[in-house]
Amino acid sequence: MAEETNMSTKTTKRLVREGDFVAEVDVDLLEAEGGWAPYLSIGDAYRLDEVREALRSGDPRRASRLASRVYRLMPVTA
């Protein structure tokens, strides 16, 4: 029989930057005893990749459907 592992989740935000855009994506970090904790679920990892691809292709509207917020970076002149 397999041993049960105590696992907990913690919601956090990850930033994805591509070019002039930054997306704020809510993800769940999975924490378990031993191993390589904390880590992302496969679904959250794929969502981060999808957001990155949307930003890379210049489609902030598609990225905003997957992320909580999308920002455009602008340089500040001093």
C-alpha positions as CSV (number, residue, x, y, z in Angstrom):
1,M,0.0,0.0,0.0
2,A,1.1,3.5,-0.7
3,E,1.8,5.8,2.2
4,E,-0.4,8.9,2.6
5,T,1.5,12.1,2.3
6,N,0.5,15.3,4.2
7,M,0.0,17.9,1.6
8,S,-1.0,21.5,1.9
9,T,-1.5,24.3,-0.6
10,K,-0.6,28.0,-0.4
11,T,-2.0,30.5,-2.9
12,T,0.6,33.0,-4.2
13,K,1.3,35.1,-7.3
14,R,3.8,34.6,-10.0
15,L,5.0,37.3,-12.4
16,V,5.5,36.5,-16.0
17,R,7.4,39.1,-18.0
18,E,7.7,39.1,-21.8
19,G,8.8,42.3,-23.6
20,D,6.8,45.3,-22.5
21,F,4.2,43.2,-20.6
22,V,4.0,41.7,-17.1
23,A,1.2,39.4,-16.0
24,E,0.3,38.6,-12.4
25,V,-0.9,34.9,-12.2
26,D,-2.4,33.3,-9.1
27,V,-1.0,29.8,-8.5
28,D,-1.2,27.3,-5.8
29,L,2.1,26.0,-4.3
30,L,1.8,22.4,-3.2
31,E,3.8,21.6,-0.1
32,A,4.5,18.1,1.0
33,E,6.9,16.4,3.4
34,G,10.1,15.5,1.7
35,G,10.8,15.7,-2.0
36,W,11.1,19.0,-3.9
37,A,8.4,21.0,-2.1
38,P,7.0,23.5,-2.7
39,Y,6.0,23.0,-6.3
40,L,3.3,23.9,-8.9
41,S,0.6,21.7,-10.1
42,I,0.8,20.7,-13.7
43,G,-2.3,22.8,-14.5
44,D,-0.7,25.9,-13.0
45,A,2.6,25.3,-14.9
46,Y,0.7,25.0,-18.2
47,R,-1.3,28.2,-17.4
48,L,2.0,30.1,-16.8
49,D,3.3,28.8,-20.1
50,E,0.1,29.9,-21.9
51,V,0.3,33.4,-20.3
52,R,3.9,33.7,-21.4
53,E,3.0,32.6,-25.0
54,A,0.1,35.1,-25.2
55,L,2.4,37.9,-24.0
56,R,5.2,36.9,-26.4
57,S,2.8,37.0,-29.3
58,G,1.5,40.4,-28.3
59,D,-2.0,39.3,-27.2
60,P,-2.6,40.9,-23.8
61,R,-6.3,40.2,-24.1
62,R,-5.8,36.5,-24.2
63,A,-3.2,36.7,-21.3
64,S,-5.7,38.7,-19.2
65,R,-8.2,35.8,-19.4
66,L,-5.6,33.5,-17.8
67,A,-4.0,36.0,-15.4
68,S,-5.4,38.1,-12.7
69,R,-3.7,41.3,-14.0
70,V,-1.7,42.3,-17.0
71,Y,0.6,45.4,-17.1
72,R,2.4,47.2,-19.8
73,L,5.8,48.5,-18.8
74,M,6.9,52.0,-19.8
75,P,10.3,53.4,-19.4
76,V,10.6,56.5,-17.1
77,T,12.8,59.4,-18.3
78,A,14.7,61.1,-15.6
